C-alpha cells in the first residue's frame, strides 16, 4: 500500500485528519476521537509502506 492509499483509507474508514508539517517531509495524522497523533512520511514517491510502519501508525493513533 502506498502512502496516498493508506492516507485515503485512514480518512475514509476511521475519520483521521491529516495536516502537512512544514519543513519536515511528513504529514501529521490526528485522531479526533482520542486525540492521538502520528506522522506519515511524504518522501519516497509511490513506494510501498512497510507492514511495521503501517502497524506503528495504527498503534499510535489508537486504532490497533
N, CA, C and O atoms as a DFTB+ gen file, in Angstrom:
256 C
 N C O
     1  1       0.844      -1.165       0.000
     2  2       0.000       0.000       0.000
     3  2       0.897       1.238       0.000
     4  3       1.840       1.326       0.786
     5  1       0.604       2.180      -0.870
     6  2       1.400       3.401      -0.934
     7  2       0.917       4.392       0.122
     8  3      -0.109       4.182       0.769
     9  1       1.670       5.467       0.283
    10  2       1.323       6.489       1.264
    11  2      -0.045       7.092       0.968
    12  3      -0.849       7.283       1.879
    13  1      -0.311       7.390      -0.294
    14  2      -1.584       8.003      -0.664
    15  2      -2.757       7.061      -0.408
    16  3      -3.807       7.491       0.072
    17  1      -2.584       5.786      -0.725
    18  2      -3.644       4.812      -0.487
    19  2      -3.920       4.666       1.011
    20  3      -5.075       4.592       1.431
    21  1      -2.854       4.626       1.808
    22  2      -3.002       4.476       3.261
    23  2      -3.687       5.695       3.864
    24  3      -4.562       5.557       4.718
    25  1      -3.297       6.875       3.427
    26  2      -3.910       8.105       3.930
    27  2      -5.400       8.148       3.577
    28  3      -6.222       8.536       4.407
    29  1      -5.745       7.755       2.366
    30  2      -7.135       7.729       1.926
    31  2      -7.952       6.736       2.765
    32  3      -9.087       7.026       3.144
    33  1      -7.374       5.579       3.050
    34  2      -8.036       4.576       3.878
    35  2      -8.294       5.104       5.283
    36  3      -9.384       4.920       5.825
    37  1      -7.296       5.759       5.877
    38  2      -7.450       6.309       7.225
    39  2      -8.544       7.360       7.286
    40  3      -9.323       7.397       8.239
    41  1      -8.605       8.203       6.283
    42  2      -9.636       9.252       6.254
    43  2     -11.033       8.640       6.116
    44  3     -11.955       9.012       6.842
    45  1     -11.179       7.706       5.185
    46  2     -12.486       7.134       4.872
    47  2     -12.998       6.214       5.981
    48  3     -14.147       6.344       6.404
    49  1     -12.172       5.296       6.452
    50  2     -12.608       4.279       7.396
    51  2     -12.636       4.765       8.849
    52  3     -13.509       4.366       9.620
    53  1     -11.690       5.619       9.222
    54  2     -11.527       5.985      10.626
    55  2     -11.742       7.464      10.929
    56  3     -11.737       7.847      12.099
    57  1     -11.926       8.297       9.929
    58  2     -12.134       9.725      10.158
    59  2     -10.888      10.457      10.622
    60  3     -10.985      11.456      11.335
    61  1      -9.716       9.973      10.225
    62  2      -8.452      10.584      10.618
    63  2      -8.222      11.856       9.801
    64  3      -8.450      11.875       8.591
    65  1      -7.778      12.897      10.460
    66  2      -7.442      14.162       9.801
    67  2      -5.939      14.203       9.558
    68  3      -5.167      13.641      10.334
    69  1      -5.519      14.870       8.476
    70  2      -4.084      14.974       8.201
    71  2      -3.723      16.419       7.886
    72  3      -4.491      17.152       7.264
    73  1      -2.538      16.806       8.331
    74  2      -2.015      18.155       8.129
    75  2      -0.576      18.045       7.659
    76  3       0.151      17.154       8.097
    77  1      -0.160      18.928       6.784
    78  2       1.215      18.958       6.334
    79  2       2.063      19.698       7.356
    80  3       1.749      20.826       7.736
    81  1       3.143      19.055       7.799
    82  2       4.084      19.707       8.710
    83  2       5.129      20.403       7.853
    84  3       5.811      19.759       7.055
    85  1       5.255      21.687       8.010
    86  2       6.164      22.471       7.172
    87  2       7.611      22.144       7.473
    88  3       8.037      22.153       8.628
    89  1       8.365      21.853       6.419
    90  2       9.801      21.677       6.533
    91  2      10.257      20.324       7.050
    92  3      11.454      20.131       7.264
    93  1       9.335      19.371       7.260
    94  2       9.743      18.089       7.829
    95  2       9.662      16.932       6.847
    96  3      10.299      15.903       7.070
    97  1       8.905      17.067       5.774
    98  2       8.735      15.963       4.836
    99  2       7.775      14.909       5.344
   100  3       7.776      13.781       4.852
   101  1       6.946      15.263       6.331
   102  2       5.975      14.334       6.895
   103  2       4.605      14.999       6.973
   104  3       4.493      16.224       6.927
   105  1       3.563      14.172       7.090
   106  2       2.219      14.667       7.371
   107  2       1.868      14.272       8.789
   108  3       2.186      13.171       9.238
   109  1       1.222      15.165       9.476
   110  2       0.755      14.908      10.837
   111  2      -0.636      14.286      10.734
   112  3      -1.530      14.865      10.118
   113  1      -0.818      13.125      11.326
   114  2      -2.114      12.456      11.361
   115  2      -2.708      12.662      12.744
   116  3      -2.005      12.565      13.750
   117  1      -4.014      12.949      12.792
   118  2      -4.679      13.256      14.058
   119  2      -5.978      12.473      14.139
   120  3      -6.794      12.504      13.218
   121  1      -6.162      11.770      15.251
   122  2      -7.396      11.042      15.511
   123  2      -8.238      11.885      16.470
   124  3      -7.916      11.956      17.656
   125  1      -9.307      12.524      15.987
   126  2     -10.094      13.409      16.849
   127  2     -10.875      12.676      17.942
   128  3     -11.296      13.299      18.917
   129  1     -11.074      11.368      17.795
   130  2     -11.835      10.611      18.791
   131  2     -11.074      10.461      20.100
   132  3     -11.660      10.559      21.178
   133  1      -9.754      10.221      20.005
   134  2      -8.973      10.037      21.233
   135  2      -7.775      10.989      21.321
   136  3      -6.955      10.879      22.232
   137  1      -7.681      11.902      20.392
   138  2      -6.646      12.949      20.358
   139  2      -5.223      12.410      20.211
   140  3      -4.270      13.074      20.619
   141  1      -5.070      11.233      19.644
   142  2      -3.732      10.687      19.387
   143  2      -3.193      11.209      18.067
   144  3      -3.950      11.531      17.152
   145  1      -1.866      11.286      17.984
   146  2      -1.198      11.798      16.790
   147  2      -0.121      10.830      16.318
   148  3       0.412      10.041      17.097
   149  1       0.190      10.907      15.016
   150  2       1.290      10.143      14.437
   151  2       1.770      10.910      13.213
   152  3       1.177      11.917      12.827
   153  1       2.851      10.421      12.607
   154  2       3.394      11.062      11.415
   155  2       3.477      10.063      10.276
   156  3       3.785       8.888      10.480
   157  1       3.195      10.551       9.065
   158  2       3.267       9.748       7.855
   159  2       4.319      10.366       6.944
   160  3       4.190      11.532       6.572
   161  1       5.368       9.612       6.571
   162  2       6.406      10.176       5.702
   163  2       5.856      10.520       4.323
   164  3       5.087       9.751       3.747
   165  1       6.250      11.673       3.798
   166  2       5.821      12.114       2.471
   167  2       6.853      11.775       1.403
   168  3       6.538      11.788       0.213
   169  1       8.074      11.474       1.811
   170  2       9.124      11.191       0.839
   171  2       9.018       9.748       0.386
   172  3       8.443       8.919       1.091
   173  1       9.556       9.440      -0.768
   174  2       9.530       8.080      -1.278
   175  2       8.600       7.896      -2.461
   176  3       8.545       6.804      -3.026
   177  1       7.866       8.927      -2.854
   178  2       7.010       8.844      -4.026
   179  2       5.979       7.742      -3.937
   180  3       5.180       7.710      -3.001
   181  1       5.988       6.833      -4.908
   182  2       4.996       5.772      -4.974
   183  2       5.450       4.480      -4.330
   184  3       4.904       3.418      -4.631
   185  1       6.439       4.545      -3.449
   186  2       6.938       3.329      -2.807
   187  2       5.910       2.752      -1.838
   188  3       5.068       3.469      -1.297
   189  1       6.000       1.458      -1.637
   190  2       5.118       0.760      -0.707
   191  2       5.573       1.014       0.739
   192  3       6.768       1.042       1.031
   193  1       4.606       1.197       1.625
   194  2       4.911       1.331       3.046
   195  2       5.090      -0.065       3.631
   196  3       4.392      -1.001       3.241
   197  1       6.011      -0.202       4.551
   198  2       6.243      -1.487       5.190
   199  2       5.153      -1.832       6.191
   200  3       4.465      -0.949       6.702
   201  1       4.996      -3.130       6.469
   202  2       3.983      -3.583       7.422
   203  2       4.244      -3.007       8.813
   204  3       3.310      -2.634       9.524
   205  1       5.514      -2.938       9.192
   206  2       5.861      -2.418      10.508
   207  2       5.475      -0.956      10.666
   208  3       4.968      -0.556      11.714
   209  1       5.712      -0.151       9.622
   210  2       5.358       1.271       9.668
   211  2       3.848       1.445       9.745
   212  3       3.357       2.275      10.510
   213  1       3.114       0.676       8.964
   214  2       1.644       0.755       8.988
   215  2       1.120       0.386      10.369
   216  3       0.255       1.074      10.912
   217  1       1.641      -0.701      10.941
   218  2       1.206      -1.123      12.277
   219  2       1.552      -0.096      13.340
   220  3       0.767       0.126      14.262
   221  1       2.723       0.538      13.226
   222  2       3.151       1.563      14.178
   223  2       2.214       2.777      14.127
   224  3       1.829       3.305      15.170
   225  1       1.851       3.214      12.927
   226  2       0.971       4.364      12.782
   227  2      -0.411       4.036      13.346
   228  3      -0.995       4.853      14.058
   229  1      -0.940       2.848      13.035
   230  2      -2.246       2.444      13.565
   231  2      -2.215       2.383      15.091
   232  3      -3.174       2.791      15.746
   233  1      -1.124       1.878      15.656
   234  2      -0.999       1.795      17.112
   235  2      -0.914       3.189      17.728
   236  3      -1.554       3.456      18.745
   237  1      -0.127       4.081      17.117
   238  2      -0.011       5.461      17.616
   239  2      -1.368       6.178      17.629
   240  3      -1.651       6.973      18.525
   241  1      -2.195       5.887      16.627
   242  2      -3.493       6.552      16.507
   243  2      -4.571       5.871      17.359
   244  3      -5.709       6.339      17.412
   245  1      -4.214       4.771      18.022
   246  2      -5.164       4.081      18.877
   247  2      -6.165       3.244      18.108
   248  3      -7.267       2.998      18.597
   249  1      -5.801       2.803      16.913
   250  2      -6.709       2.020      16.081
   251  2      -6.421       0.533      16.134
   252  3      -7.163      -0.266      15.562
   253  1      -5.357       0.157      16.812
   254  2      -4.982      -1.246      16.873
   255  2      -4.595      -1.619      18.281
   256  3      -4.244      -2.769      18.541
